[in-house]
Amino acid sequence: MFSLQSWDAEIGSNFKDMAIELAKKNRVLFVNRALDRSSLYKNKNDAATKTRLASIKKKINDIDHVAANIWVQNPRTIAESINGIPFAGIHDWLNKINGKRLAKQINKAIQQLGFSNAILINDNDFIRGFYLKEMVACSEYIFYLRDYMLGVAFFRRHGPRLEKAVLQKADLVVANSAWLTSYAKKNNPKSFYIGQGCDFSTLALADDGTMPDDMQSISGPVIGYTGFISPWRIDAGIIKHIAECFPACSVVLVGPVDPLFKKETHSYPKNVYFLGAKSPGVLPNYIKCFDICINPQVLNEVTRGNYPRKADEYLAMGKPLVATATDGMQMFAAYCFLCTSKEEFAEKINYIFDNREATNSDAIKRQRMEFALSHTWQESIGLLGDAYYSLKN
């Protein structure tokens, strides 16, 4: 399993949850994102950078047995940072060198672990993973599409041609939303929807009544959000508008903050709180403190079709949810309030506050929870298996 996100990422990861589910009946090698030359210099004090560098210098094991049937690899190679190169030929030549170095490490791990009939699953990395089908000792190459990455500026230079080519050569493409499945089918008819699960194992932790220390001084009612806070995912204007419309409420944002987003918050009201990144295991304790959950996504190419993981997390705890009306959110329409403007966000939040019994009764909470809890990783991996075996028939 090869991913844009690493096992030690500070936010929840679909691919990590998929690895845990797959490991129930398979052996899994999860390949962490290799250290790149740019990060080596710009993020030298980052914990992930230090771990990758320690592996390269052989100060720690490059392969760790982290759980039953799961091994995590920190490849002992440095990827050259080549995205800024404008010439396709030169970029691809260097990318192939990066691919050879990485594939050598993966093949070494496959041999060391005694894997046979290995299936390589690439999680959305159409640049670094472009040549792995040809270079890694695998029987099948599956591309997992879970975000429209071409909407991100970093991927616009080389992404369009590389993504198209990697989709075309994949033995199988699976996607976590109907929109992304339709998008993938334009380049590969062997594209299948597998939905998405949610890790509900930590929800019980919120039942012990423990309130996080940094929530204790924050007065309610609380309007809350959990997740990565970046300008290409979250609408800063919606958050500001909500805070201004509800001065008696606290707007709490839990998650790592992109530096570019911070530039847009200088004029935020004082009732907005940024609590920083938290481990996935404690997020339910924060969500339990929220009176209303929000998912104020920017409506763009990146967000329009992605599966909103946090929607399941909010609804599984019975919380009322107000969210941007993206294509991916339509499947949740019967269980939340969808909006197309900042004004509508305020209207829906006000409606919830004014109609607490109708919008937050035990029966409504139970409906939300039952719907969210039906989205399991067992079901998602089952659909992946169905898609895989359909190729064998």
C-alpha positions in Angstrom: 0.0 0.0 0.0 1.6 3.2 -1.3 0.1 6.6 -0.3 0.3 10.4 -0.4 -0.4 10.2 3.3 1.9 8.4 5.7 1.1 6.0 8.6 2.2 8.6 11.1 0.1 11.4 9.6 -1.3 13.7 12.3 -4.9 13.5 10.9 -7.1 10.5 10.2 -6.4 8.6 7.0 -8.7 6.5 4.9 -5.8 4.5 3.6 -4.6 3.6 7.0 -8.1 2.4 8.0 -8.2 0.4 4.8 -4.8 -1.2 5.7 -6.2 -2.2 9.1 -9.2 -3.8 7.6 -7.2 -5.6 4.8 -4.8 -6.9 7.5 -7.6 -9.0 9.0 -7.2 -11.5 6.1 -4.0 -10.4 4.4 -0.5 -9.3 5.1 0.0 -5.6 4.5 3.1 -3.6 3.8 2.3 0.1 4.2 5.0 2.3 2.5 5.4 5.7 4.1 5.9 8.7 1.8 9.6 8.9 1.1 11.6 11.9 2.3 12.1 14.4 -0.5 14.9 16.8 -1.0 12.8 19.9 -0.4 11.4 18.7 2.9 14.9 17.7 4.1 15.9 21.3 4.1 12.6 23.2 4.7 11.1 20.8 7.3 14.2 19.4 8.9 12.7 19.8 12.4 9.4 18.0 11.5 9.0 14.7 13.3 8.2 12.8 10.0 11.4 14.2 8.4 13.5 13.1 11.4 12.0 9.6 11.2 12.7 9.2 7.5 16.2 10.6 7.9 16.9 8.2 10.8 15.8 5.3 8.6 18.0 6.4 5.7 21.0 6.7 8.1 20.2 3.2 9.4 19.7 4.5 13.0 16.3 2.9 13.1 14.7 -0.1 11.3 13.3 0.8 7.9 10.5 -1.8 8.4 8.4 -1.9 11.6 5.9 -4.5 12.6 3.2 -2.1 13.9 0.2 -4.4 14.3 -1.0 -7.9 13.4 -0.2 -8.5 9.8 0.9 -4.9 9.2 4.4 -3.6 8.5 5.3 0.0 7.9 8.3 0.9 5.7 10.3 4.2 5.8 12.1 3.9 2.5 15.8 4.5 2.6 15.9 6.9 -0.2 15.5 10.6 -0.9 13.2 11.7 -3.7 14.4 14.6 -5.7 12.0 17.5 -5.6 11.2 18.0 -9.3 7.7 19.5 -9.5 9.1 22.9 -10.4 10.7 21.7 -13.6 8.5 22.9 -16.5 9.7 20.5 -19.1 7.8 17.3 -19.3 10.6 15.2 -20.7 13.2 16.2 -18.0 10.6 15.9 -15.3 9.6 12.4 -16.3 13.2 11.3 -16.7 14.0 12.4 -13.1 10.7 11.0 -11.9 11.6 7.6 -13.3 14.9 7.8 -11.4 12.9 8.6 -8.2 10.6 5.6 -9.0 13.5 3.2 -9.5 15.0 4.2 -6.1 11.7 3.8 -4.4 10.8 0.5 -6.1 14.1 -0.9 -5.1 13.3 -0.3 -1.5 9.8 -1.7 -1.8 11.0 -4.8 -3.6 13.6 -5.4 -0.9 10.8 -5.2 1.7 8.6 -7.6 -0.3 11.4 -10.1 -0.4 12.4 -9.6 3.2 8.8 -10.2 4.3 8.3 -13.2 2.0 5.3 -11.7 0.2 4.0 -13.6 -2.8 1.2 -12.7 -5.2 1.6 -9.1 -4.1 -1.1 -6.6 -5.0 0.1 -2.9 -5.2 -2.5 -0.3 -4.2 -1.6 3.3 -4.9 -3.5 5.8 -2.9 -3.9 8.8 -5.2 -0.2 9.4 -5.9 0.0 9.6 -9.7 3.4 11.3 -9.7 5.6 9.3 -7.4 3.6 6.2 -8.0 3.6 6.6 -11.8 6.2 4.0 -12.6 5.6 1.6 -9.7 3.4 -0.8 -11.8 6.3 -1.6 -14.0 9.0 -1.6 -11.3 7.4 -3.3 -8.2 7.1 -7.0 -8.1 3.3 -7.1 -8.0 0.6 -9.2 -9.8 -1.9 -6.4 -10.0 -1.8 -2.6 -9.8 -4.9 -0.9 -8.2 -5.3 2.9 -8.2 -7.4 4.3 -5.3 -9.0 7.7 -6.2 -10.3 9.5 -3.2 -9.7 13.2 -4.0 -9.6 15.3 -7.2 -6.0 16.4 -6.8 -5.8 18.3 -10.0 -7.6 21.1 -8.3 -4.6 21.7 -6.1 -2.0 24.1 -7.5 1.0 21.8 -6.8 -0.4 19.2 -9.2 -1.5 21.4 -12.1 1.8 21.5 -13.9 2.4 17.7 -14.5 -0.7 16.2 -13.0 -3.2 16.3 -15.8 -1.2 14.1 -18.2 0.3 11.8 -15.4 -3.1 11.2 -13.7 -4.7 10.3 -17.0 -1.9 7.9 -17.9 -1.8 6.2 -14.5 -5.6 5.7 -14.5 -5.4 4.2 -18.0 -2.7 1.7 -17.1 -4.1 0.6 -13.8 -5.5 -2.9 -13.7 -8.3 -1.6 -11.5 -9.4 1.8 -10.3 -11.6 2.2 -7.2 -13.0 5.4 -5.9 -14.7 6.5 -2.6 -17.4 8.7 -4.2 -19.9 8.3 -7.1 -18.5 11.5 -8.7 -14.9 10.3 -8.6 -16.0 6.9 -10.0 -17.7 8.6 -13.0 -14.6 10.7 -13.4 -12.3 7.7 -13.4 -14.4 5.8 -15.9 -13.5 8.4 -18.6 -10.0 7.0 -18.6 -10.5 3.4 -17.4 -13.8 1.4 -17.8 -12.6 -0.9 -15.0 -13.4 1.8 -12.4 -15.6 0.9 -9.4 -17.3 2.7 -6.5 -16.3 1.2 -3.1 -17.7 3.9 -0.8 -15.9 4.6 2.4 -15.9 3.4 6.0 -15.3 5.2 9.2 -13.4 4.1 12.3 -16.0 4.2 15.0 -13.8 2.3 17.6 -12.9 5.5 19.4 -16.5 6.8 19.8 -16.9 5.0 23.1 -14.1 7.1 24.5 -16.4 10.1 24.5 -18.8 8.3 26.8 -16.6 8.6 29.9 -17.6 12.2 30.4 -14.1 13.6 30.0 -13.9 17.1 28.6 -10.6 18.0 27.0 -8.6 20.6 29.0 -8.7 23.2 26.3 -12.4 23.0 26.0 -13.2 23.7 29.7 -12.7 27.4 29.4 -14.7 27.7 26.2 -18.4 28.7 26.8 -21.3 27.3 24.9 -23.2 26.8 22.8 -20.4 25.4 20.7 -20.3 25.3 16.9 -17.5 22.9 15.9 -15.3 21.5 13.2 -12.6 18.8 13.1 -10.1 18.2 10.4 -7.4 19.8 8.3 -7.9 23.6 8.0 -6.7 24.8 4.7 -7.9 27.5 2.2 -8.5 25.0 -0.6 -10.9 22.9 1.6 -12.4 25.2 4.2 -14.2 28.5 3.5 -12.8 31.1 5.9 -15.6 33.5 5.0 -18.3 31.1 6.2 -16.5 30.6 9.5 -16.2 34.4 10.0 -19.9 34.9 9.1 -21.1 32.2 11.5 -19.0 33.8 14.3 -20.4 37.2 13.6 -24.0 36.0 13.4 -23.7 34.1 16.7 -21.6 36.2 19.1 -22.9 34.3 22.1 -21.6 31.0 20.6 -18.1 29.7 20.4 -16.8 28.5 17.0 -14.2 25.8 17.7 -11.9 24.5 15.0 -9.9 21.4 15.9 -7.1 20.3 13.5 -3.8 21.4 12.0 -3.9 24.8 10.3 -2.3 25.5 7.0 -0.2 28.7 7.2 -2.0 30.2 4.2 -5.3 29.8 6.1 -3.9 31.7 9.1 -3.5 34.8 6.9 -7.3 34.9 6.4 -8.1 34.8 10.1 -6.6 38.2 11.3 -10.0 39.8 11.3 -11.9 36.9 13.0 -14.1 37.7 16.0 -12.8 36.6 19.4 -15.3 33.8 19.7 -13.4 31.7 17.2 -10.9 29.2 18.7 -8.2 27.2 16.9 -7.2 24.3 19.1 -4.6 22.7 16.8 -4.0 19.1 15.8 -5.2 16.3 18.0 -4.8 12.5 17.7 -7.7 10.8 16.0 -8.4 8.9 19.3 -9.4 12.0 21.2 -11.5 13.7 18.5 -14.8 12.1 19.8 -14.2 13.9 23.1 -14.2 17.2 21.2 -17.2 16.4 19.0 -19.2 15.5 22.1 -18.7 19.1 23.3 -20.2 20.5 20.0 -23.8 21.5 20.0 -23.7 21.8 16.2 -21.1 20.4 13.8 -20.2 22.2 10.6 -18.4 21.3 7.4 -17.9 24.7 5.7 -16.2 23.4 2.6 -15.0 25.7 -0.3 -16.9 24.6 -3.3 -14.2 23.8 -5.9 -12.8 21.0 -8.0 -11.1 19.4 -5.1 -14.1 19.3 -2.7 -17.0 18.8 -5.1 -16.9 15.0 -5.3 -14.9 13.9 -2.3 -16.4 11.7 0.4 -16.7 13.8 3.6 -15.2 11.5 6.2 -16.0 13.9 9.0 -19.7 13.8 8.2 -19.9 10.2 9.3 -17.9 11.0 12.5 -20.4 13.8 13.4 -23.5 11.9 12.6 -22.3 8.7 14.3 -22.4 10.7 17.5 -25.9 12.0 16.8 -24.9 15.6 16.2 -26.8 18.0 13.9 -24.6 18.8 10.9 -24.6 21.9 8.7 -22.5 21.5 5.6 -21.7 22.9 2.1 -23.8 21.3 -0.6 -21.1 19.5 -2.5 -21.8 16.5 -4.8 -20.2 14.2 -2.2 -22.6 15.5 0.5 -25.7 14.6 -1.4 -25.8 11.1 0.0 -26.1 12.7 3.5 -28.9 15.1 2.5 -31.6 13.4 4.5 -29.6 13.5 7.7 -28.1 17.0 7.7 -28.6 20.6 6.5 -26.9 21.5 3.2 -26.1 25.0 2.3 -25.0 27.0 -0.8 -24.0 30.3 0.9 -22.7 31.7 4.1 -26.1 33.3 4.7 -27.7 29.9 4.4 -25.3 28.4 7.0 -26.4 31.0 9.5 -30.1 30.4 8.7 -29.7 26.6 9.2 -27.8 27.0 12.4 -30.4 29.4 13.7 -33.1 27.0 12.7 -31.5 24.2 14.7 -31.2 26.4 17.8 -34.8 27.5 17.5 -36.1 24.0 16.9 -34.0 21.9 19.3 -36.7 19.2 19.9 -37.4 18.7 16.2 -33.8 18.7 15.1 -32.2 17.0 18.1 -34.7 14.5 19.5 -33.6 11.0 20.5 -35.3 9.6 17.4 -33.5 12.0 15.1 -30.2 11.3 16.8 -30.7 7.6 16.4 -31.5 7.9 12.7 -28.2 9.9 12.2 -26.2 7.4 14.1 -27.7 4.3 12.4 -27.0 5.9 9.0 -23.4 6.7 9.7 -22.7 3.4 11.4 -23.7 1.6 8.3 -20.6 3.0 6.6 -18.0 0.5 7.7 -14.6 -0.3 6.4 -15.6 -4.0 6.2 -18.3 -3.0 3.7 -15.9 -0.8 1.7 -13.2 -3.4 1.5 -15.8 -6.0 0.6 -16.7 -3.8 -2.4 -13.0 -3.6 -3.2 -12.8 -7.4 -3.2 -15.9 -7.6 -5.4 -14.3 -5.3 -7.9 -11.0 -7.2 -7.8 -12.5 -10.6 -8.3 -14.7 -9.3 -11.1 -11.6 -8.9 -13.1 -10.7 -12.6 -12.6 -14.0 -13.9 -14.0 
